[in-house]
Amino acid sequence: MLGILVMEEEQELLDVVDEKDKFIGKDTKENKFLKGFISRNVAVFILDESKKMLIVKHPPDKKSFPNRYDLAVCGNVKAGEKYPEAAQRELMEELGIKCGLKHLGKIFNSFKENDKLVKYFTCIFLGHYAGKFKLNDELVELKRVSIKNVEELVEKDKYLFTPGFVNDFMHVRDRLK
């Protein structure tokens, strides 16, 4: 019985939102894939001191888009959390850093992931950081790439990247330069 209680406590709760990003309830991250509700996430582009973009690679055993590149930080907004809070939390969890963030916009993302349609409102941020990074175990590689090079890679083979990366990048690329 105690094991069941622990499992329920460990399930991450997300805010469920409508087509206008208005809160309508809460549900678990696991149910998002089963029920297909709309939730929120954050996407953070990081530029280093040379104005190169940091991109990270998912490990081969990751459920979502294994072996694909993604932006520096991406993650769910937890239940009750605001977009900027989630972005700062994800920066610390995924790269072990803190930095100021500029809001670049919010878009609706919808794409297939493991044969399920996932839907998010994505709030996109830009940060600048020149220090060291500490990748968490969800990431296997960090590269510094010019924005022009990223544009070329996306045009050449968008499947090198996650669909979220491609959508987010295309939406804000002019503001990254």
Secondary structure by P-SEA (a helix, b strand, c coil): caaaaaaaaabbbbbbbcccccccccccccccccccccccbbbbbbbccccbbbbbbbccccccccccccccccccccccccaaaaaaaaaaacccbbbbbbbcbbbbbbbbcccbbbbbbbbbbbbbbcbbbbbcccccbbbbbcaaaaaaaaaaccccccaaaaaaaaacccccc
